[in-house]
Amino acid sequence: MPNVKELLESAKKEFDLTEPADQESLYALTSALLEQPELTDSLLQETARQPDAPLEFRLAVKLVISRRYALSMNEPINIGVVFAMWGEHNRLYAKNDNNPHGEDSLRTKLEQLNWVTEGTPIEWTLYAVDDGCPHDSGKIAQEIADTHLLGDKVKVLFLSDAIPASSGPLKELESVNDSRKAGAIILGCMQAISDDKDAVVYTDADNSVHLGQLGLLLKPYIEEDYRIILGNRKHPDAVLVKQEGRWGIGIKVLRHMQRMVGQAIFSRDILDTQAAFKLYECDLLEKIIAHPTVFDFSFDTDWILAAISMEESFAKVPFAFIDSFAESASITQGPMTTWETLLKGLVKAVRRHGVPHNEEMARLLDEEIKSSADLDLLIHHLPQELEHASAEALGDPALMSPESLQVWIQQRKKDARNQ
């Protein structure tokens, strides 16, 4: 049996979400680590913290800790795992010459959930929800499920079948075109609640989050009685592979504005609001989604703010995330379209839930950001006040006030008009 040093040295430094061989290699490494109980969680975590620890080893450590916890559980629990599908036709299929970014994502999710829960008291159902996909992602998912040994663990839902609704969380949606992910996630959660699940985990349609990490969410839920557990990619023990280079230097401006408006969230050290790896206890979740503020990509902050208004506490857990960039919705729709949605949705949610926020900053967004085109003018520029600001300092009005930001934004618009 190879020792931890040998396993560390032989681990891969890269991981390709589209390559089955990389998935198999990760499981092999994870199994080798699981077979050595003397390698405690703390020892493995300490080893993974080494600056030169290979990516595959760091991923495997997350899986080992998760699987060990799942195996230690005694009481039965029933989990729903929800994801939304829009334009996911390529990632649902396996990789081939004609589909270079294929991830075989539904089969992969089924196998990951089966791996982490096998021999444990965890029951689960995977809810794949078509958000009005023009490429028939739901139909593709159903065809894949019908031919898979674990296909009976999948429920494929279609938002178009659920609306218009005369009552309930989806009653404000007139058509699938009014939803941008959240409508599908809410429908999946509604079905999970109807199916008497204990808790819901939601994730993304791609393979960016290995669902073998389920045990990381379950531990604080079961042992510490948290009803909301938020995955956190900002923690030092998280594994994050993300192409931040897609943003310009002005991303600091956007985050500064976001943190001022969302101070109720960020002051609680919730720094990764958009992580697609969260667990909500179903009784609480039913209250949170009863009257959604938004049906778009900003639903994460809407739900968190709803919980804050109920004085609910949060657990935050580091996890592994590898960006599935090539087929990302932000590429299809444009990154500033996504950021416009996030900022505008946050303003709506803080007002709706009555939580403390920087009202001047919210007013600035109302007045100056009329569309994603206004953010396009900002993303490749940075005001002097924020040039040397640390990530932790962003959101402090003393760093750059809403008034100063407004002057800077108006100047950027003026400069653009004069070009």
N, C-alpha and C positions, 0 to 999 in steps of 0.2 A: 504493500500500500504506500503510495507516494506521501511524503510528509508535506506539511503546509508550505515549506520553503520551495520544494520541488513543484508543487501545484501553482504557487505564485509565479515562479519563473516560467512555467510552461503556458500560462494563461494568455489568451489573445489580447492584444492592445486595442483592437477595433471590433465593432459589432455591427453587422449589416442586417437590418430588420427584414430584408427581402430574401435572405439566404437561409433555407432550412438547415444547412450544415452548421451555421452559426448557432441556431437554436439548439440543435442536438449537442454541439460542443458545450454549450452553457449547461445543459442538463447533466452531462457527463461530469463536468467539474463540480456542479452542485452535489451530485450523488457522492462523489469522492469525499467531499467535505462532510456531508451528513454521516458518512460511515465512520467518522472519527469523533466520537462524543467528547473526547478530551479537548477538542477545539471548541471552546466555549464561545457563546455569542460575543462576549466582551473581547475575547482574544481575537476573534475573527474581525470584529469591528475595528479594533486597534490596528490590525494588519492592513485592513482596507484603507485606513487613513494615511498610510504611507504615501508620500507625494508621487512615487513611481509605481504604485500598485496598478496593474493592468486593468483595463475597463472590464474585461470578462470576469476577473476575480471579484471586483467590487459589486458587479451585478449578482454573482453567485452568492455572495455574503447576504445580500438582501433576501434572496430566495431561501437560503438555509435558515435564517432567523424566522422567516414567515412560516416555512414548513414545520419547523420544530414547534412553533407555537400551536399551529393547527393540530399537530399530533398530540399535544398536551391537553387539548380540550376534552372535557367530559360531558358537558351539557349540550343537547342538540340545539342547533340554530339554523334558521332558514333565510338565505340571503338572495336578494334580487340584484343582478348586475345589468345596468341599463346603458345603452349607447345609442346615439342618433346617427342616421345615415342620410347624407345628401352629397351626391357626387362621389360616392365611395366605390363605384363599380370596378375601378382598376385595382384598388387595394383589397377588395374582397376576393379577387382572383389571384392565383399563384403567379409568381414571376415567370415570364418567358420572353422570347425575343420580341414579341409584339406587345408585351406588357412589362416593361423594364422596372416599373415601380410597384409591381404586385407584391402583396404581403400575405396573401392567403389568410386574411385577418380573422374571419369567423372561425375557421378550423383551428387556427392558432389559439384564439381565446378559449375555445372549448377544451383544448388539450391542456392549456395552462391551468384552468379552473379544476379540471379533473385531476391534474398532478398534485395541486396543493391540498385538495380536499379528500383524496383517496384514503380510506381507512380512518377517517375522522367523522365526528358527528355533524359535520357541516353539509346541509343540503343547499342547492342553489338552482336558479333558473337564469338564463341569459336572455334579456329582452333587447332585440334589435329592432329599432324603430325607424321606419322610412319617413323622413320629414318633407315629403313631396318631391322626392328625387326625380329629376327629369330623365335619369338613366336607369330607372327601375332597380335601384339598390335593394329594395325590399324583396322584389321577385328573385333577384340573384341570391340573396341571403336564404330565402326559403328553399330554393333549389339545392343549395349547398347543404342546408340542414337536413333535407329529405334523404340525402345520400350518406350522411355521417352517422357513425355508431352512437354518438352522443346527441343526435339530432332532436331527440325528445326532450332535451334540456333547454331547447331554444324556443322562444315565442317571437315570431316576427309580427310586428304591428305596423299599421299604416295610419299616419295622422289623418289622411284623407277620409278614412272610415269613421273617424271620431268627431269630425266637425262638418257643418256647424253644430254646436251643442247649445241647448236651451238653458243649461245650468252647469255648475261645476267649474273647475279651474280653466277649462278651455273655451268658456262661453264667449270670450272677447275675440276669438279668432273667427273670421268669416271664411277664410280659405287657407290652404297650406302656404300660400304666398305671404301670409302675415306672420309666419314663423321663421325664425333663423336659429334653428337648433333647439331652443328652449321648449317649443311646443312638443317636439318629439320626446325630449327628456321627461317632460311633465307627464305625457301620456304613458311612457314606460313606468314611471313611478306610480301613477294611478293604478296601472294593472298589477304591479307588485304589491301595492297596498291591498287591492281587491283579492289578491291571491294569498293574503295572510302572511306575507313575508315579515320577518322581524326587523330587517334593516335593508336599505338600498345602498348599493355602491354604484356610482356612475363614472364612466370612463369615456374615452374617445373611440372612434371606429377603427383607428389604425392600431399598430402594435407598439406604440410609443411607451405604453405602460405594461409591463409584464404582469399579468393578473395572478401569477404565482406569488405575488407580494400581498395577497389578500390578508394573510395573518397579521401583517403590520397594522392594518386598520382594525382588525378584530380585537387585538390585545387591549388597547385602552377602552374600547367599547365594553368588553366583558369584565376586565379586571378593575377598571377605574370608574365604570358607570357613566362615561361620557356618551352623550347621545349624538354628538357631531364630531367626526374626526376628519381633519383636513390634511391631505397630503401636502408636503412642503418641500419644494425643490430648492429653496434658498438656504436650508440648513447645511452646516458643514459636513454632515454625514450623508447628505443626499448625493445621488449620482445624476448629474445633469449633463447631457450632451445636446446642445442646442445651438443653432446657427444664428447667434445674436447679430451677426454681421448684416442680416437682412435689414436692420433698422439703421437710420442715419444718426448723427450725433445729437439731433434734436429729440431723441427718445427721452433724454433727461428732462426736457421741458414737459413732455406729456406725462411722465411719471411724477414730476413735481406737482402738476395740476391735479393728477389723479389722487395723490396722497393728501392734498389739502381738502378736496371734496370728501374723500373717504377716510377722514381722520378717525372716525369711530371704528373702522376696521384696522387700519394700520397702527393705531395707538395700542391695539391689543396684540401687536407683534404677529399679525396675520399678513404675511408679506407675499404670499403666492396665491392670490385670489383665484386665478384661472386654472390651477392644477386640476387636471381631469382624473382625479383619484381621491374621491371623498366618500364618506359613509354617513348616512343619516338614518337614525332610528325612525321607524315608520309612523308611530303615533305623532311624533313631533313633525315629521316631514309632511304629514297630511295637513297640519295647520299651516305650515310654511307655504305650501303650494296652493292653498285654498283660493287665494286672490293674488295671482302673479302681477307684479308691476310691469314686467317686460316679457317678451317672448323671443328675445334675441340672445346674442353671445354674452350679454352682460348679466344673464340670470344668476351666475355664481355670486356676484356681489349683492344682488337682490335677496337671495336666500340667506346669505350671511347676515345682512342687515336685518332681515326679518327675525332671525334668531337672536341678534343683539337686542332688538326691541323687546324680546321676550325674556331678556336677561339670562340667556342660555350660555353656558361655558363651552369652550372648544378644546379638543386635543389636537396637536399638530405633530405629524410624524414624517420624518425624512424617508424618501423613497427614490427609486431609480426611474429615470425618464430619458429616453432617447428620441430626439425630435424626428418625426416623420415629415420631412420638409417638402419633398418633391410634389406631393399631392395635397398640400395644405390648403384649407379654405382661404387662408389669408393671401395665398398666391392667386387663386381664382378670383377673389373679390377685391383684392388690393389691400395691403396692410393698413393703410390709413382709413379705409372703410371700416375695418375691424376696430381700430382705435377710436374712431368717431362713435361707433356703437357702444364701446366700453365706457367712454367718458359721458356720453349723453344718458346712457342707461343708469350710470352711477348717480348722476344728478337727480334723475327721476326717483330712484330708490331711496336716497337719503331724505328727500322731501316727503315721500310717501310714508316712510317708517318713523319719521320724526326724530331722527338721531342727530346729535351734534355734528355740524360740518361747517366749513368755511363758506359762509353765504356769499361773500364777495367773489370767491373763486367760481362758485356755481353760477353767479350772475355773469361773470366774464365769459364762461362757456356758452351761456344763452346768447350773449350779444355778439361774440366774435367767431364762434365756430358754427357756421351755418351748414357746412358740409365737409366731406373728407378733403375737398380741394383746399380748404383753409389749413388743414393739418399738413397737406403736401407742401405748403409754403414754409412750414416750420421745421420739418423733420431733418433737413440737412443744414440747419443753423443752430447756434447755441449762444444764448446771451452770456455776457461776461460773468454775471453773478453766479452762473451755474457751472462754469468751466471746470472748476476744481472741487465741486461739491461731491461728497461721498454719497453712496447710495442710501446710507442711513440718514443723511441730513435732508434728503429730498422730502418735500412736504412741509417744511418749516417756513412760514411766511416771512420770518426774519431774514431768511436766505435770499428770497426774492418775492416781494409782495404781489398780490393780485393786481394792484394798481400799476406796479412796474412791469408786470407781465403784459398788461393790456397795452401799455405804451409801446413795448417791444413788438407785440403782435401787429399793432396798427402800422408800425414802421415797416415790418416785413411785407405787409399787404401793399403799402405805398411803393416800396422798392420793386415789388413784382409788377405793379401797374406801369411803372416807368421803364421797365426793361423792353 
